Amino acid sequence: MRAADQLRLAASGLRQNPVRTLLCALSVAVGTGALMLIAALGLYGQAQVETSLRTLGVSGLTVYLDDHKGGNTISSGTADEIEKALPQVARAMAIKAKTGSVRAGHGNANAVFLGVDEKLGEVMQLELVAGSLLSERQAAFGENAVIIDDGLARSLYGRDNIVGRQVRLRIEGRDAYYTVQGVVKAQTGALGGTLSAFAPHLVYLPYACLATPEDTADQVFVKCTADAAPGTVSTQVERYLTDRKQVSGTVRVQNMTGMVDTVRSLTGLVTALFIAVGGITLCVALIGVTCSMLAAAHEKTEEIGVFLALGAQRGDILRIFLIQSVLLCLLGGLCGLGLAAGLLYFGASILPPGLPLCAALLLLSAGCGALAGLLPAVRAARLSPVDAMRK
């Protein structure tokens, strides 16, 4: 039997009982659409988390002191010593934080001021929008230059690129004018609503503008070399500062890279669980397709016997029922994908997933259709022509 004849007979089988075909296609559409919705929303959420983590700029290690009651403290000199003493430390930068406000014209905003040096771009992953980060000369001489985020730039001047503009910083009751050196992507939005309300903006300026090299730093940010394991470097930093009595107090080292990786793993796991739930929905739909094809094979027992008596091969009967099941699932899959894409675009304002995912879901529908139709097709192909015509 020709392939065209097999396809025609399979399609005619679907038309003979339109209500059953519609219900089976609807169940497959629900399963496929649910799978697409769950996958799309999961991937969208994962992408949002990735964007937030990149915007936050955290990586490497952070070093700080607990139970400090005097004696040696963490300072900018400590950061230089760590960088020189430990080969697996690529860069180390001290951070000094203070709170205050930023004013330009009639605009005013609260901010957290972070004293940094020229290593800022190497230690933190910042997305530069305009201008440049601090130079070594600016950091060394404590020039009045600042790096602000694009959200603060828009609130003060109504645009992102305000490089060269003057802003007035109020820190611990003292006012001073600073020149905007660069603009970076806003970071605090990724930290959550509470912190964003308290400190909606981060402003970077030379460390010397907030503290002397001997003053206590709040933290030291450490960037590891490419071939170093953050956990190993964390232990090395802690031992170096503790065993050599470099500082007084309990040394704490946090692996920010590990925390970021943990968040990524959790979001991936949640996405996989959601997709598994969608897969269960599709499996339930396929059970209905299998029952429908078994009923169709039973109804066509006499017709199958006639085909076999006229010389049709058992393989022809097998392929007809497999094609019918695949067509049924493809029809339901197309309807489900179209409905899910409409809900994503018009209901949630999310662009539907790309062509590769849609094609993969269609192939999955076709494969599941072949799997669901396998048992009915085998049973139909094994019928004896004489017994089939007697029934």
N, C-alpha and C positions, 0 to 999 in steps of 0.2 A: 504494500500500500504506500502511495506517495506521501511525502511529508505534508503537502498542501491538503490532501484529503484528510489526513489525521488532524490537522489544525481545524479544518472546516467541521469535521464531526465533533471535535471537542467544543468548539464555539456553539454549535447547534445544541449540544447537551446542556450548556448553560442557559440557553434561551428557552428550553422546554419547561423549565420550572423557575420562572423569574422571581417569585417570592423567596424561594429558598436561596437562589443565587444572591439576591439583594441582601438578605439577612446575613449570609456567610461573608459577603464582601464588606458589610457594615462592621461585623465583628473584627475582621482583619484591619479595616480602616481605623477602628478605635485602638487596637493594639499598636499598629504602626505609628499612628499619630501621637499616641501617648509616649511611645519610645522616642520619637523625634522631639516632642516638647521637653521631655525630661533631659535628653541629651543636650539640646540647645540651651536650656536654662542652666544646666550644670556647667557646660563649657563657658557660658557667658559669666556665671558667677566666678569660675576659676580664673577667667581672664581679668575680671575686676580685681580679684585678690592679688594677682600677679602685678597688675598696674599699681595698686596701692603699695605693695612691697617695694617695687622699683622706685616709686615716688618718695617713699620714706627714706630710702638711701642707706639703710642699715646693712652692715656686713662686717665680717671679721670678728674681733673681740673688743669688749669694753672692760676696763680695769678701774676699780674704785676701792675705797677703804671702808671697813666697818669697825666700830668700837675704837675709833681714833681718839686718844686722850692726851695728845701732845707728842713731842718728838718729831721725827722725820715724817713728812707728808708727801703725797703725790703732787708733783709740780711739772712744769714744762721741761725741766731738766731731767726728771724721771723718764719722760717719754724719749728723750734723746739717748739716755743710757740704755733703755730697753732695746731701742733700734740698733745701737752699736754692739751690744753684748750678745744678742741672740740672732744667729744667722738666718733662722726661719721667719724672722720678723722683717717684712719689707719696709713698712713705714709705721711710725707711732706718732700720734698727735695729741697733745693735752687739750682739754675742753674746759672752759670757764663759763658758767651760765649765770645770767642775771636777768631780772625782769624790768620792764619799763614801758615806755610808749614811744611811738613814732608820729611826728607831725610834719605836714607839708601843706602850706596854704591853709585852707579851712578843714583839711582832712586830718583825722587823728585815729590811731589804732594801738591797742595793746600788743606787746610782742615779747618774745623771749630772745635775749641777746646771747649769742654764743661766741666766745673768744676763741679764734682758731689761727692757724698759720697757713703757709703756702702749700701744705700737704693736704688741704681740705679736699681737693678734687681726686686725690689718690686714695684717701681713707674712706670717704663717703661717696656713694653713687648718686651724684646730683645731675639733673638734666638742665643744662644751661640754655636759657631762652635768649638772652642778649648779653653783650659785654663779655667780661672775663672774670675769673676768680682772683683771689689775692695773689700778688707776686711776693717773692722772697723779700724784696726791699720794703714793700708796704708792711709786711708782717714784722720785719726786724725793727723798723723805726716807729711802728705804731701809727701809721698815717690814718687820717680820718676818711677811710674808705669802707663801704659796706656792701654786702651782698644780700639782696632782699628777694622775696618770692613774688611771683607774678600776681597773686591775689592782692598782696599789699600794694604793688605798683598800680593796679587798676583802681583800688580804693582811694589812692592818693592823687593820681594823675589821670585816671580813666583809660590807660593803655598799658601794655606790657613793657615796652622798651622805654625805660626812663633813665638809661645810662647817662651819666654826667649831671643829672639833676641833684639838687641839694635837699636833704631831709634833716630834721632836727630830732635828735634822740634824747630822751629824758631817762637817765639811768641813775638810780639812787638819789633822786632829787636834783641832779645836775644836768644842765642842758648843754648840748654841743652840736654843731653842724657837721654833717658827713656827706661825702659825695658818693653817689651810687656807682659802684664799680661793675656790678653785674646783676642779672636777674635770673633766678632759677625757678623750676616748677614748684608750686606750693606743696608742702610736705605734711603739715599737721592734719589735713583732712583725712589722711589715712589712719590717724591714731584714734579716731572716735570722737563723738560729739562732746564729751565732757572736757577733754583736753583741748579740743578745738575752741570751745567757748572760753576757756581760761586763757589760752595762749594761741590765738588764731594764726599767728605768723612767727616764723623763725627768721632772725636777722643775724648774719655772720659779719664779724668785724675782727680786726687784728687782736690777738690775745693780749698784747701790751696795752691796749686801750681799756681793758677790764681788770688786769692784774699784772703784777711784776713777775718775772721768771721764778722768784722764790715763793710767791704766794701759793696757797693750796689750790690745786686744780680739782674740779668736780669728778672728772673721769679722764682716762687716757684711751683713745681709740687706736686699736692695733689692726693693721692689715698684714695678713700672712703671705708668704711667698706662694707661688702657684703650686709647687710640689709639696707643700706642708699641710699636715692634717691639723685643723683648728683645735681639736681636742688635745693633741700633743703640745702645740704651742701654748695653749692655755695653762697646762701643767708647768711648762718651762718658765713662763712669766711669773706664775705664783711662787715657784721655788726660788727664782732669782731675787724677787723682792723680799721674800720671807727669810731665806737662809742667809743672805748677805746683809740682813738688817738694813736694807735700803729705806724701808718705811716702818712706821710704828702703827700697829693695829692689825686687824684681820684683812688680808687681801682677798678680794672677790673678783673673779674673772667670769664674765658671761660670754658664751659663744653665740653671738648674734646670727652668724651664718647657720648654725644648727637650729636656732629657733625659727628662722625663715624657712629652712628646709622642712621642719616639722609642720609648719602651717601649710606649706605646699602639699605635703603628703596627706594631711588631713582633708584638704579640699579635694584632692584627687580621689581619696577614699570615699568621700561623701558623694561625689559625682558617679563613681562606679556603682555605689549602692543604689542610687536613684535609677541608673540605667538598668540594673538588675531587676528592679521592680517593674520597669517598663517591659523588660523581656518576659517577665512572668505573665503580664497582661497579654502579650502576643502569643505566648504558649497556650493560654486559655482559648484564644480565638482559633488557634490551629486545631484544637480538639474538636471544636465545632465543625471545622472544614473536613476533618477526617470522618466524622459522623455523617456529614452531608454526602460525601463521596461514597461511603459505604451504602447509603440509602439509594444513591443514583445507580450504583453497580447492581444492587438487588432489583431495582425497577427495570433495568435494561438486560436482565438475564436472557430473555428470549431473543432480543436483538443481537446480543453477543453470540449466542448459539448460531444464528443465521449467518453472521459475519464469518465465524469459524468454518461453517459448513461450505460457504462459498469460496474458501481458500485463504482467508485472512490468517496471518500468523499470530501466534500468541504474543510476540513482541509488538505487533501492531496494536493489539488491544491494550497492552501495558502502556504504550506511549500515548494512546488517546486519553486514557484516564489521568496520566501524569500531566499531560499538556492542559487538560481541563482544570486540574487542581492548581497548576502554576498560573494559568490565566485568571482564575478566580482570586488568587492571592495578589497578583499584580494589580488587578482592578481595585481591590480593597486598599492596597498599599498606595497607589496613586491618589485615591480619594483622601486617605488619611494624611498623606504628606501635604497635599494641597490645603486641607483644613487646618493642619497644624501651622503651616507657614502663614496662613491668614491670621490665625490667632496671635502668633508671635509678632507679626508686623503691625496689625491694627489694634490688637488688644494690649500688648505689653511694650510696644514701640521698640522691639528688638528685631534686628535683621535676622531672617532665617539663616540657618547654617549653609555653608557653601555647597557647591555641586558635588564634591567628593562624598560628603556625608549622606546627601540625598540619594546618590547613586548606590552607596553601600546599603542603605536601608531598603531600596528597591530590590537589590540583589538578595538581601536577607529575606525579603518577602517571597521572592521567587524560590529561593532555596527551601524556605519553610513550607511553601506550597508543594514542592516536589516531595518533601519529607512527609507531609500530611496525606498526600495522595498515593504514597507508595503501597501501603497495606491494601487499600481498595483496588488499586491497579493490579497487584499481584493476585488477589483473590479473583478478580474478573478474568485475568489471563489464564488461570488454572481451570476454568470451567470446562467441562466436557461438552462438545457440541450437541450430542444426543440428549444428555441430561438437561442442558440449557433450553433446548427447544421443547422438551416435554413439560418444563415448568411454565 
